[in-house]
């Protein structure tokens, strides 16, 4: 339970730092950033689900985080170059995984 409190504390701290930061993302990178954040959320919820199940591996989490973010941004980039909105595929795939992970977390606590 102590790990969860620390994780929530750092999430709140990260959100506050992000809101107070003067850094802005150019509009041309907004889609890539949004898709990468969605992929990161998928990895975070998957890690939390694995933590609850007792099978959390930090190396798997960090490699999955980086790989998912790069894949999502790359898919969006190649879709832009081809003139096809491939970001929808990433949105659907990561969205389904996020909802599945949240469902498993909810079932664990209920």
Secondary structure, DSSP 4 states (H G I P E B T S, - for coil): -HHHHHHHHHHHHHHHHHHH------GGGHHHHHHHHHHHHHHHHHHHHHHHHT---HHHHHHHHHHHHHHHHHHHHHHHHHTS-THHHHHHHHHHHHHHHHHHHHHHH-
